[in-house]
Amino acid sequence: MNKIQDAPISRGNRILVRCDLDVPIKNGKIQEKYRLESSLETLNYIINKEAMPIIAGHIGKPDGKYVKELSTKYLKSYFEEELGSQNFQILENLRFDPREEENSMEYANEICKGIDMYVNESFATCHRKHTSIVSIPKILPHYAGFHLQQEIETLITVIENPEKPLVFVVGGVKLESKKPAVVKFLNIADCVLLGGKLAEDWKEDVPSNLILPMDNIDGKDIGPETVKEFNRIIEKSKTILWAGPMGMFEDPKYQNGTKSIAFQISKTTDNGSLSVIGGGDTISAVEKFGFLGKYSFTSTGGGAMLQFLSEGTLPGIEALE
């Protein structure tokens, strides 16, 4: 895979950087900035080479139409503050054009006009066969950004060379997207802790290393006995992978499970364990509870992280090879 540090960047180059811009925005204000922050090292690297980063990405699911609330104009002030107002350009939400999700070479060629090279810094979208992920690299010299490289290296360590015990904590609501990763980790992890609606929907056999909730609160959070057992297992782990909240953490009545797990994983990290967390809801939860930054590595991807863990690659990564 080509890496940005090997790119022949020259003064005046215009470099399209596919960033992860999909952050929550309310009344024009950015609610959570981690995904934007993950691109700053790459963007500053380009600027320091006296080149111009052209920031590209999407926000939300506008279904190929202009949606004012999903415009990237709300991100401009953030990047001006971090990069300097004259040091970058930002394109409008790529998904305002239906051709982005259609993987259109016509759209790719339009975007690439006047651009010298392409950098992918959006791991969270690498599982999508979209124009800006897999078609543009066919046109331009292409490279992986710094955070994308870190994502891949960290997840490979979890799969191929984890320090044991290895524990996979997984929650959320979409069993179909997480089941392949659960099945794989049942073969390589010491324990898989299943929470959220996933646990309710699990209809397969329950091997000895799959731990399901013993109690719950109104079906919207794991109960105190489950929290106690999950934390006991996490405390003894040396490698923890966490994807998905344990319940409806947005409601104070149902946040204890997710908050307790988040705290225990942070404590285990302080004691020298490798902790990797990922996914938009997981990031939102740990930020809400004040734990963002207290883990070994935070992946910007949810679906992308799980697919990579299941398959060992992603369309966006293959496009860079």
Residue pairs with C-beta under 8 A, 6 or more apart in sequence:
1 144
1 149
1 152
1 317
1 320
1 321
2 141
2 142
2 143
2 144
2 320
2 321
3 143
3 144
3 149
4 42
4 45
4 46
4 119
4 143
4 144
4 145
4 146
5 45
5 146
6 143
7 117
7 119
7 141
7 143
9 15
9 46
9 49
9 51
9 117
10 49
10 51
11 49
11 50
11 51
12 50
12 51
12 52
13 49
13 51
13 52
13 116
13 117
14 51
14 52
14 54
14 114
14 115
14 116
15 46
15 51
15 52
15 53
15 54
15 115
15 116
15 117
15 118
15 119
16 54
16 56
16 111
16 112
16 115
16 117
16 118
16 119
16 136
16 140
17 39
17 42
17 43
17 46
17 53
17 54
17 55
17 56
17 118
17 119
17 121
17 145
18 56
18 57
18 118
18 119
18 120
18 121
18 122
18 125
18 132
18 133
18 136
19 36
19 39
19 43
19 55
19 56
19 57
19 121
19 122
20 35
20 36
20 38
20 39
20 57
20 121
20 122
20 123
20 124
20 125
20 300
21 35
21 36
21 55
21 57
21 58
21 59
21 72
21 75
21 93
22 35
22 57
22 58
22 59
22 60
22 124
22 125
22 280
23 30
23 31
23 32
23 33
23 35
23 36
23 59
23 75
24 30
24 31
24 32
24 284
25 31
25 59
25 69
25 70
25 74
28 74
29 74
30 36
30 74
30 75
30 78
32 283
32 284
32 287
33 78
34 283
34 287
34 292
34 298
34 300
35 124
35 283
35 300
36 75
36 78
36 79
38 121
38 147
38 300
39 55
39 121
39 145
39 147
40 82
40 83
41 145
41 146
41 147
42 53
42 119
42 121
42 145
42 146
42 147
43 53
43 55
43 79
43 82
43 83
43 88
43 121
44 83
45 146
46 52
46 53
46 119
47 53
47 83
47 84
47 87
47 88
52 87
52 88
52 89
53 83
53 87
53 88
53 89
54 88
54 89
54 90
54 91
54 115
55 72
55 79
55 88
55 89
55 90
55 91
56 90
56 91
56 94
56 111
56 132
57 72
57 91
57 93
57 94
57 122
57 125
57 132
58 93
58 94
58 95
58 100
58 125
59 70
59 71
59 72
59 75
59 93
59 95
60 67
60 69
60 70
60 93
60 95
61 95
62 70
62 93
62 95
62 96
63 95
63 98
64 95
64 96
64 97
64 98
64 99
64 100
64 101
65 96
66 96
67 93
67 96
70 93
70 95
70 96
71 92
71 93
72 90
72 91
72 92
72 93
73 92
75 90
76 90
79 88
79 90
91 111
94 100
94 111
94 130
94 131
94 132
95 101
97 107
99 106
99 107
99 131
100 107
100 130
100 131
100 132
101 128
101 130
101 131
102 131
103 129
103 130
103 131
103 134
103 135
104 131
104 135
105 131
105 135
105 138
107 131
107 135
108 131
108 132
108 135
108 136
108 138
108 139
109 139
111 131
111 132
111 136
112 118
112 136
112 139
112 140
115 140
116 140
116 141
117 140
117 141
117 142
117 143
118 136
118 137
118 139
118 140
118 141
118 142
118 143
119 142
119 143
119 144
119 145
120 126
120 133
120 137
120 142
120 143
120 144
120 145
120 148
120 316
120 319
120 320
121 144
121 145
121 146
121 147
121 148
122 133
122 148
122 300
122 316
123 147
123 148
123 151
123 152
123 299
123 300
123 301
123 304
123 305
123 316
124 280
124 299
124 300
124 301
124 302
124 303
124 304
125 132
125 133
125 304
125 316
126 133
126 148
126 301
126 304
126 308
126 314
126 315
126 316
126 317
127 301
127 303
127 304
127 307
127 308
127 314
127 315
127 316
128 315
128 316
129 315
133 315
133 316
133 319
134 315
134 316
134 318
134 319
136 142
137 319
137 320
138 319
142 319
142 320
143 320
144 152
144 317
144 320
147 300
150 297
151 299
151 300
151 301
151 305
152 308
152 317
154 276
154 296
154 297
154 299
155 276
155 299
155 305
155 308
155 309
157 274
158 166
158 239
158 241
158 274
158 276
158 309
159 188
159 309
159 312
162 188
162 238
162 239
162 274
163 238
163 239
163 273
163 274
164 190
164 238
164 239
165 190
165 191
165 236
165 237
165 238
165 239
166 185
166 188
166 189
166 190
166 191
166 237
166 238
166 239
166 240
166 241
167 189
167 190
167 191
167 192
167 193
167 233
167 234
167 237
167 239
167 240
167 241
168 181
168 182
168 185
168 189
168 191
168 192
168 193
168 240
168 241
168 242
168 243
169 193
169 195
169 230
169 234
169 240
169 241
169 242
169 243
169 261
169 265
170 178
170 181
170 182
170 192
170 193
170 194
170 195
170 196
170 198
170 242
170 243
170 244
171 194
171 195
171 196
171 198
171 199
171 243
171 244
171 245
171 246
171 247
171 258
172 178
172 196
172 197
172 198
172 243
172 244
172 245
172 279
172 281
173 196
173 197
173 198
174 198
175 197
175 198
175 201
175 202
177 303
177 306
178 198
178 243
178 244
178 306
180 306
180 307
180 310
180 311
181 243
181 306
181 307
181 309
181 310
182 192
182 194
182 198
182 210
184 309
184 310
185 192
185 241
185 309
186 192
186 207
186 209
186 210
189 209
190 209
190 237
191 209
191 210
191 211
191 233
191 237
192 209
192 210
192 211
193 211
193 230
193 233
193 234
194 202
194 210
194 211
194 212
194 213
195 213
195 222
195 226
195 230
195 244
195 245
195 246
195 247
195 257
195 261
196 244
196 245
196 246
196 247
198 244
199 212
199 213
200 219
202 210
202 212
206 212
211 229
211 230
211 233
213 222
213 223
213 226
214 223
214 225
214 226
214 229
215 222
215 223
215 224
215 225
215 226
216 222
216 223
216 226
216 247
217 223
217 247
217 253
217 254
217 256
217 257
218 253
218 254
220 247
220 248
220 251
220 253
220 254
221 246
221 247
221 248
221 249
221 253
221 254
221 255
221 256
221 257
221 258
222 230
222 246
222 247
222 257
223 257
224 256
226 257
227 256
227 257
227 260
227 261
230 261
230 264
231 260
231 261
231 264
234 240
234 261
234 264
234 265
234 268
235 264
235 267
235 268
237 268
237 273
238 272
238 273
238 274
239 273
239 274
239 275
239 276
240 265
240 268
240 269
240 273
240 274
240 275
240 276
241 276
241 277
241 309
242 261
242 265
242 275
242 276
242 277
242 278
242 282
243 277
243 278
243 279
243 282
243 302
243 305
243 306
244 279
244 281
244 282
244 302
245 257
245 258
245 281
245 282
245 285
246 257
246 258
246 261
247 254
247 255
247 257
247 258
248 254
248 255
249 255
249 257
249 258
249 259
249 281
249 285
249 288
255 289
258 285
258 289
259 285
259 289
262 285
262 286
262 289
262 291
263 289
263 291
265 275
265 277
265 295
266 275
266 291
266 294
266 295
268 275
269 275
269 294
269 295
269 296
270 294
273 296
274 296
274 297
275 295
275 296
275 297
276 295
276 296
276 297
276 298
276 299
277 283
277 286
277 295
277 297
277 298
277 299
278 298
278 299
278 300
278 301
278 302
278 305
279 299
279 301
279 302
279 303
279 305
280 302
281 302
282 302
283 292
283 298
283 300
286 292
286 294
286 295
286 298
292 298
299 305
301 308
304 314
307 314
308 314
308 317
